[in-house]
């Protein structure tokens, strides 16, 4: 009985410590052959540039808001590379709607994988801007 317990403990340890090969999602235009850290940096930069180009900051001005505005966005990149499960928290519902509009426009990406199988990858994006 003692040997069985030790053997099962070793099997659990061996299974949980196996080397999983993980790749992060790839934004269109980022290098597929790059390292995960380079892909992550490229994706963050590309998404940020996309949001800066598409987000209408005048919405906050139209609402009479001033100063620094912060919008928290969380979404998932699904197994097919599409943005899904968008959740947003903003100081006003119209800012939430604008953030949803922009994030929903993100292009299809190459999904992240674990051991060659596509996986869902969560992503968090703070949108911060100044209203004068």
N, C-alpha and C positions, 0 to 999 in steps of 0.2 A: 504493500500500500504506500509506503514511504517513497519508493522509487517512482511509482506512478504519479504521485503528487509533484515530485521534483521534475519529472519529464514533462508533465503538462505545463508546469510553470516555465520551463525552458522554451517550450513551443510557443506559448503566449508571448514571451519576451522576444523570441526570434521573429514572430510574425509582426509584432508591433514596431520592430526596429528595422524592418526591411527598407531598402532604398527605393522610394517612390520617385519616379521621374516626373517632375511637374513642369508645366510651361504656363506662362501667364497669357491672357488674351492679347491679341495683336491688333492695334488700330490700323486701318488702311494707310499705307504709306510708311509704316514702321518696318524695320528690317526683321524678317522672319528668322533669319539665322543668328541674330544677335543674342547676347546672354539675357537671362530673365531680368536682371537689374536694368540693362539697357532698354529692353522692351517696356518695362514698367515706367522708366523715365520718359521714353518717347510717347507712350500712351497718355501719361499725365499731362505732358506738355501739349499734345495734340488736342485732347479733350478741353483743356483750359483755353487754348486758342480758339477752338470752335465755339465755346460758350461766350468768350469775349466778343467774337464777331456777331453772334446771333442774338444774345440777350439784350432786350430793350430796357436800358436803365432809366429811360424817361418815364416808364411806368411808375416808378417810385416817386419821381418828381410830380407826376400828375396826381398822385395820391396825397401830396402835401408832406411827404416824408422828407427828412433832412438828416444829414450826418451819415455815418457809416451804417450800411445795411448788410446783414449777414443772413444767408439762406443756406440751410443744411439739406443736402440732397444725398439720398442713398438709393442705389439701384443694383440690379444684378445683370450680368452678362450671361445669358442662358447657354445651353449646350449647342445651340446653333449659331451663336454669336450675336443674337439680338438683345437689345436693352429691354428688360422686363422688371416688374415689381418696383416701380419708381415711387419713392416716399419723400415728401418734402415738408420742411418746416421753415416758415418765413414769417416776417412781422405783419404781413397782410395777405389775404387770400388771392388777390390779383397778382402778387409777386410769386406765390406758389404756382398759380396757373401759368405764368410766364416761364418759370423755371421748368415746369412739366413740359411745356411746348418745346423748349430748346432741347432738353435731354431726350425727349421722344424722337427728335430729329437726328440723333447720333446715327452714323452709318453702321451697317452690319460689320462685325469684326470677326477675326478668326478666334474661336473660343479657346479658353484655357483647357489644359488637359492634365490628367494624372494617369501615368502608365499608358499613355496613348489614347485614353478614353476621354471624350469631352466632359467637362464638369461645369457647374454653375459657379460663377465667381462674383462675390459681392464687391461693390465699389462705393466709396464715400467721396463726395465732392463738396467742399465748402465754396459757395459763391459769395464773394465780398466785394462791395463797391461803395464809393462815396457819392452822396447826393449833395450838391451845393445849392 
